[in-house]
Amino acid sequence: MKTRITELFGIQHPVIQGGMHYVGFAELAAAVSNAGGLGFVTGLTQKTPEDLTREIARCHDMTDKPFGVNLTFLPGFAKPPYPEYIRAIIEGGIRIVETAGRSPEVYMPQLKEAGIKVIHKCTSVCHALKAERIGCDAVSVDGFECGGHSGEDDIPSMILLPRAAEELSVPFVASGGMATGNQLVAALALGADGINMGTRFIATQEAPVHQNVKNAIVEASELDTRLIMRPLRNTERVLANVAVERILEREKSLGDAIKIDDVMAEVAGVYPKVMIEGDVEIGAWSCGMVTGLIHDIPSVQVLVDKIMTEAEYTISKRLTGLQAKE
Ligand SMILES: Cc1cc2nc3c(=O)[nH]c(=O)nc-3n(C[C@H](O)[C@H](O)[C@H](O)COP(=O)(O)O)c2cc1C
């Protein structure tokens, strides 16, 4: 399939794996790129820029296809050495960066000078337009159903995508809730040029996370996610568990007086324990409503092939068959 996104990034299929903390290691990014999509190594999961240099080199060893690095710009209190991470990205020969969180504006000159294509992930038309204005090459538009930081506007993809199509000139991908070929076709129909997936890619053979995490995703339904940190205006969609219920109780009892420190025990430093050790109840971890559509743990190649076969069948058979015959 050929879209503005496959052309922009030089990939076979318009299917992207978004950055995921303690999931987006070289193994997953390479598997997605080898399957014809676009994989992203998650920059900040690597504790130092030197670690990121090594992870990029590992990924180059696993694939000859294009892959990128995700750089998440965290809220003010956390200050990773971004210029050094960007240097590791440039020197590692990376040509595509997915930015997320705060605006990448101050780092755009450094990225553009190095000839890097930037796709910025955001949850509103307003932020997507800003990304376009500051020179991003594409945007990943995250609907309210997405796993992770879903923003504060709560606009589901059915509205957000056609709104993005009305306003944007740069290509964009539909992110949040995506898992199937039919959804890819729906996203294309609404004006997107491809899809970005997070949660679906965790439940794959190659995702280098504990089996408990994959099983929890398969077992969960679309009713099993919760929104936490809403009173802190840092809303995150996570899988429901005992730690998440504790956070929600505290949010209810403290009301407007809540501070980030009140939820720290359940949100800070939990990813290695969840993803590597498999303790899925220890804290809050991002997960999308798309769990309702995830029933298996295929290889990445099988998953991507299935999505593309279904999409092509839906376009050429089902939709064409609906056209009224003269
Ligand atoms: C476990 C997990 C960790 C994530 N970590 C990050 C991250 O570090 N940076 C980022 O930009 N997005 C992160 N995301 C968001 C994904 O890249 C993607 O935008 C999102 O999962 C799309 O929604 P979906 O899960 O419904 O497919 C994460 C998502 C999950 C599920």
The ligand as a Tripos MOL2 file, in Angstrom:
@<TRIPOS>MOLECULE
LIG
   31    33     1     0     0
SMALL
NO_CHARGES

@<TRIPOS>ATOM
      1 C1          3.1500    0.6760   27.9000 C.3       1 LIG1
      2 C2          3.1440    1.9270   27.0780 C.ar      1 LIG1
      3 C3          4.1840    2.8380   27.2250 C.ar      1 LIG1
      4 C4          4.2090    3.9950   26.4500 C.ar      1 LIG1
      5 N1          5.2820    4.8550   26.5710 N.ar      1 LIG1
      6 C5          5.3650    5.9320   25.7300 C.ar      1 LIG1
      7 C6          6.5100    6.7760   25.7660 C.ar      1 LIG1
      8 O1          7.4540    6.5590   26.5450 O.2       1 LIG1
      9 N2          6.5530    7.8110   24.9030 N.ar      1 LIG1
     10 C7          5.5310    8.0740   24.0170 C.ar      1 LIG1
     11 O2          5.6270    9.0070   23.2360 O.2       1 LIG1
     12 N3          4.4160    7.3000   23.9860 N.ar      1 LIG1
     13 C8          4.3230    6.2420   24.8080 C.ar      1 LIG1
     14 N4          3.2150    5.4270   24.7390 N.ar      1 LIG1
     15 C9          2.1300    5.7390   23.7550 C.3       1 LIG1
     16 C10         2.2900    4.9370   22.4530 C.3       1 LIG1
     17 O3          3.4320    5.2910   21.7380 O.3       1 LIG1
     18 C11         1.0680    5.1360   21.5140 C.3       1 LIG1
     19 O4          0.9380    6.4940   21.1880 O.3       1 LIG1
     20 C12        -0.2110    4.6500   22.1540 C.3       1 LIG1
     21 O5         -0.0010    3.4350   22.8120 O.3       1 LIG1
     22 C13        -1.2940    4.4910   21.0890 C.3       1 LIG1
     23 O6         -2.4520    3.9680   21.6560 O.3       1 LIG1
     24 P1         -2.8300    2.4040   21.6770 P.3       1 LIG1
     25 O7         -2.1080    1.8520   22.8500 O.co2     1 LIG1
     26 O8         -4.2850    2.4100   21.8190 O.co2     1 LIG1
     27 O9         -2.3290    1.8110   20.3910 O.co2     1 LIG1
     28 C14         3.1580    4.2730   25.5300 C.ar      1 LIG1
     29 C15         2.0890    3.3530   25.4230 C.ar      1 LIG1
     30 C16         2.0720    2.2000   26.1730 C.ar      1 LIG1
     31 C17         0.9210    1.2630   26.0060 C.3       1 LIG1
@<TRIPOS>BOND
     1     1     2 1
     2     2     3 ar
     3     2    30 ar
     4     3     4 ar
     5     4     5 ar
     6     4    28 ar
     7     5     6 ar
     8     6     7 ar
     9     6    13 1
    10     7     8 2
    11     7     9 ar
    12     9    10 ar
    13    10    11 2
    14    10    12 ar
    15    12    13 ar
    16    13    14 ar
    17    14    15 1
    18    14    28 ar
    19    15    16 1
    20    16    17 1
    21    16    18 1
    22    18    19 1
    23    18    20 1
    24    20    21 1
    25    20    22 1
    26    22    23 1
    27    23    24 1
    28    24    25 2
    29    24    26 1
    30    24    27 1
    31    28    29 ar
    32    29    30 ar
    33    30    31 1
@<TRIPOS>SUBSTRUCTURE
     1 LIG1         1 GROUP 0 **** ****
